[in-house]
Amino acid sequence: MKLVILTKSTFFVEEDKILSALFDEGMDSLHLYKPGNPPMYSERLLTLVPEQYHRHITVHDHFYLKNEFDLAGIHIDDPSISVPERYKGKISRTCTNLNELKMMKKTSNYVFLKNIFDCIEFKEERSSFTLDILENAAKNGLIDKKVYALGGMGIDNVKLAKDLGFGGVVICGDLWNRFDIHNQVDYKDIINHFERLRKAVG
């Protein structure tokens, strides 16, 4: 099962050090998600992360960064947005309902199925699925190795996602809530929790 780390939606001072430390600890899939921020901030962050790790980073915005920094691929959050013209490379997408999921799987390397549980970072984003709906989707082959669980995912529900047949989990708030961006410089809690997540994912 794949472990994907989604960045905090805002930039913060220690971020490049923490991301580099997570890569050193074995993180192999980071999604750079900074909605509404100017591209120069993402550029700066990418220049501060060691170059050998760029191939493990997928961007959600400013898709030109993919080629400029030789990144892993691009991620399209809005189902109505098309793949950029002449783009060649890995594509992943986010979808929020099972009707879209079938189509998106055909045109993506993998798909985030969003709002599995209540979001930890964005409190207004609530769960869209019951366990029955997810079990039926798994039984009908909609949830498989190309579908990653997003939304409220953490150490406590990794096993459930695995049992449902998800190919991966996308972790955000469960990791970043262990670091106070305003008052902390010591980020060992994040590194230790990442290790626990890796073991849980297997």
Summary of the structure (lengths in Angstrom):
residues: 202
radius of gyration: 16.3
end to end distance: 6.7
largest distance: 47.4
contacts: 594
relative contact order: 0.17
helix: 36%
strand: 16%
